[in-house]
Amino acid sequence: MAKSPKNASTPTLAEQMSELGELVEQLENPEIELETALKLYEEGVKLSSAIQKTLEEAEQRVVQVTQDGLVQEEDLSEAQ
């Protein structure tokens, strides 16, 4: 059985942010039932954690690319 691409079921950061915004709007409704609010809050916390993880991974990639670039620049300087 062939594996599907990782991103096939994973929403993009923009989609996650949009969904989180929709959850917040629903939670701001003063007539929302308590049980519904709790479920939305739980979803929001999970979504927020997923967004944070995505951002941390992106930050690590930026740091790695920057470090790799600096190493390459140093190598070029030493070669001269």
C-alpha angles and dihedrals in degrees: 000000000000119000118238117234114275093239094052093090100020114096118228122252090254091053091049092049091048091050091049089052090052091050091052091050090052091048090052090063105109092208096057116128115247095238091050091048091052092051091048090048091052090050090049093052091050091047092047090052091050091050091049091051091050091050093048091051090050090050091052090051091051091049091048093048090047092049091047090051092050091049091051091049091050091049090052092049093050092049092060 
